[in-house]
Every structure is written in structure tokens, then in C-alpha cells.
Amino acid sequence: MKITLLTHFKEFDKRSNTGRLVLEIMGDAAEQVRWDRMNPPAGLVEEIEAGGVALVYPGPADENEESNGNLSHITRFILIDGTWHEARKIHQRSPYLRKAHRVSLKPAGMSRYNLRKNQKEACLCTAECVIEILRNTGRIEQAEQAEQLQERFLSFIRPPGAMRGAAVGQ
């Protein structure tokens, strides 16, 4: 299984981006691809058309969408890595993404991400999405990665009650 973070260019330098945690913990099982409206990643487009690729994206369910039951049959997950506003734009401006099978995650609890303003109440950040995916693949090694990523994520976010602008964990 592979995780592809389709990343908005503004995210690369943000200290609050959790995609870097995914890359740190998952190593070669994750990749970061810079989203470019005019030049979609050819290999990713080919994989989408061949099948076995799923886009993790919130929105209204359709008959082709799955929730996070057993996700072991999916070989590659694409996550749009950016703010929710940026993610909507990327999705709308990338026709190839609309061809991908969609997976909707149903988290057990609320997001714990607290490093940005105006977070959507029912939405997870990139690292939290990957944690949910890893927990629902049914593989022991990925469950272990989920726990490692969870620990790294919890040390990365601001402790509850800390003031905005406080130093982010390293």
C-alpha cells in the first residue's frame, strides 16, 4: 500500500503541515507530489485509470464511495494535502481526481488538530486521515505505523489550552 500526498504549493513551508509527519513515519510507503493544475502527475493519472487507487475526500456519499471498513483491497490512497479551501479547489480543478474511487473516512472521534484557525468540525487533518487508513487496512505492520504516527502527531500539535502562536512541538 502507498500513500500519495497531493500537496498544494503553499503547504510545503507551513510549520503546521502534518503531511511531513506522514512522510517521516511511513518512509518509502508515502510520497509527496506537488499539485500542478497544468501538469498532472502522469504516473498517478495512469494508476487512477487502471483502478486500485482511492481518493480520500469528504463530501456527499455516492454509490461508488466506501467508508472506512476494510480498506485492504486498495493499493494506493491519494490525500489532498492543504487547507480544506485549497483541497476543494484542487479537487474541482483536477478532472483526473474525479475518476478515482472515493473513500470517506468516518473517524471515531473529533479531530485533535489545533494549529490553524477555521477548522471544519467533522474533518481530519492529513496525518489523522492516514492514521485512520492505516488502522483500517487489517495489517499488523500498518497498525503499528498508525500508532507511531499517532504518537508523533500528538507531540506535534499544541497541548489543549495552549495559546495560539505558542511553539509547535518538534
C-alpha positions as CSV (number, residue, x, y, z in Angstrom):
1,M,0.0,0.0,0.0
2,K,1.2,3.5,-0.8
3,I,0.0,6.9,0.4
4,T,0.3,9.8,-2.1
5,L,0.0,13.3,-0.7
6,L,-1.1,15.6,-3.5
7,T,0.2,18.8,-1.9
8,H,-0.7,22.4,-2.6
9,F,2.4,24.5,-3.1
10,K,1.6,26.8,-0.1
11,E,1.8,23.8,2.3
12,F,5.5,23.0,1.7
13,D,6.7,25.8,4.0
14,K,4.0,25.8,6.6
15,R,5.1,24.7,10.1
16,S,1.5,23.5,10.8
17,N,1.5,21.0,7.9
18,T,1.1,17.4,9.1
19,G,2.0,15.8,5.8
20,R,5.6,15.9,6.8
21,L,4.8,13.6,9.7
22,V,3.3,11.1,7.4
23,L,6.5,11.1,5.2
24,E,8.7,10.8,8.3
25,I,6.9,7.8,9.8
26,M,5.9,5.9,6.6
27,G,9.2,6.3,4.7
28,D,9.0,4.8,1.2
29,A,5.3,3.8,1.7
30,A,4.4,7.5,1.3
31,E,5.2,10.2,-1.3
32,Q,4.6,13.8,-1.7
33,V,3.6,15.2,-5.1
34,R,3.3,18.9,-5.7
35,W,-0.1,19.6,-7.3
36,D,0.1,21.5,-10.6
37,R,-3.1,22.3,-12.4
38,M,-1.5,22.4,-15.8
39,N,0.8,19.4,-15.4
40,P,-0.9,16.5,-13.6
41,P,1.4,13.7,-12.4
42,A,1.3,11.3,-15.4
43,G,2.0,8.1,-13.3
44,L,-0.7,8.9,-10.9
45,V,-3.2,9.6,-13.7
46,E,-2.4,6.2,-15.2
47,E,-2.8,4.4,-11.9
48,I,-6.2,6.1,-11.4
49,E,-7.4,5.0,-14.8
50,A,-6.1,1.4,-14.1
51,G,-8.0,1.2,-10.8
52,G,-7.0,0.2,-7.3
53,V,-6.5,3.9,-6.3
54,A,-8.7,5.7,-4.0
55,L,-9.1,9.4,-3.2
56,V,-9.8,10.2,0.4
57,Y,-12.1,13.2,0.2
58,P,-15.0,14.4,2.3
59,G,-18.3,15.2,0.7
60,P,-21.7,13.7,-0.2
61,A,-21.6,9.9,-0.5
62,D,-22.3,8.3,-3.9
63,E,-22.8,4.7,-4.8
64,N,-19.1,4.2,-5.6
65,E,-17.9,5.6,-2.3
66,E,-16.8,3.5,0.7
67,S,-16.4,4.3,4.3
68,N,-13.5,3.1,6.3
69,G,-14.4,-0.6,6.6
70,N,-11.8,-3.0,5.3
71,L,-9.6,-0.9,3.0
72,S,-7.1,-3.7,2.3
73,H,-8.0,-4.0,-1.4
74,I,-6.8,-0.5,-2.2
75,T,-3.2,-0.3,-3.3
76,R,-2.8,3.5,-3.3
77,F,-4.6,6.3,-1.3
78,I,-4.5,9.8,-2.5
79,L,-4.9,12.6,0.0
80,I,-5.1,16.2,-1.0
81,D,-2.7,17.9,1.4
82,G,-3.7,21.5,2.0
83,T,-6.3,23.6,3.8
84,W,-9.9,22.5,3.2
85,H,-10.4,25.5,1.0
86,E,-7.3,24.6,-1.1
87,A,-8.4,21.0,-1.2
88,R,-11.8,21.9,-2.7
89,K,-10.1,24.0,-5.4
90,I,-7.6,21.2,-6.2
91,H,-10.5,18.7,-6.5
92,Q,-12.5,21.0,-8.7
93,R,-9.6,21.8,-10.9
94,S,-8.3,18.3,-11.4
95,P,-10.6,16.2,-13.6
96,Y,-8.4,13.1,-13.2
97,L,-9.2,13.1,-9.4
98,R,-12.9,12.7,-10.1
99,K,-12.2,9.4,-11.9
100,A,-10.6,8.0,-8.7
101,H,-12.7,5.7,-6.4
102,R,-13.6,7.8,-3.4
103,V,-13.2,6.8,0.2
104,S,-14.9,8.6,3.0
105,L,-13.4,8.2,6.5
106,K,-15.7,8.0,9.5
107,P,-13.5,8.8,12.4
108,A,-14.3,7.5,15.9
109,G,-13.8,11.0,17.4
110,M,-13.3,14.6,16.7
111,S,-10.1,16.0,15.1
112,R,-7.4,16.9,17.6
113,Y,-5.6,19.2,15.2
114,N,-5.4,22.7,16.6
115,L,-2.7,24.5,14.7
116,R,-4.9,26.5,12.4
117,K,-8.0,28.7,12.6
118,N,-11.3,27.9,11.0
119,Q,-11.0,24.1,11.1
120,K,-14.0,22.2,9.8
121,E,-15.7,20.4,12.7
122,A,-16.1,17.0,11.1
123,C,-12.8,16.9,9.1
124,L,-9.5,15.5,9.9
125,C,-6.0,16.8,9.1
126,T,-3.7,14.9,6.7
127,A,-1.9,12.9,9.5
128,E,-5.2,12.0,11.2
129,C,-6.6,10.7,7.8
130,V,-3.5,8.5,7.3
131,I,-3.9,7.2,10.9
132,E,-7.5,6.1,10.1
133,I,-6.4,4.5,6.9
134,L,-3.6,2.5,8.5
135,R,-5.9,1.3,11.2
136,N,-8.5,0.1,8.8
137,T,-6.3,-1.9,6.4
138,G,-6.3,-5.0,8.6
139,R,-2.5,-5.4,8.5
140,I,-0.4,-5.6,11.7
141,E,2.6,-3.6,10.4
142,Q,0.3,-0.8,9.3
143,A,-1.5,-0.8,12.7
144,E,2.0,-0.3,14.2
145,Q,2.7,2.6,11.8
146,A,-0.7,4.1,12.8
147,E,0.4,4.1,16.5
148,Q,3.8,5.6,15.7
149,L,2.1,8.3,13.6
150,Q,-0.5,9.0,16.3
151,E,2.3,9.4,18.9
152,R,4.3,11.8,16.6
153,F,1.1,13.7,15.8
154,L,0.2,14.2,19.4
155,S,3.7,15.6,20.2
156,F,3.4,17.9,17.1
157,I,0.1,19.6,18.0
158,R,-0.3,22.2,20.7
159,P,-1.3,20.9,24.1
160,P,-5.0,21.6,24.8
161,G,-5.4,25.1,26.3
162,A,-2.1,26.5,24.9
163,M,-2.4,29.9,23.4
164,R,-2.4,30.4,19.6
165,G,1.1,31.2,18.4
166,A,2.7,29.0,21.1
167,A,5.7,27.0,19.8
168,V,4.8,23.9,17.9
169,G,6.3,20.6,19.0
170,Q,9.3,19.3,17.1
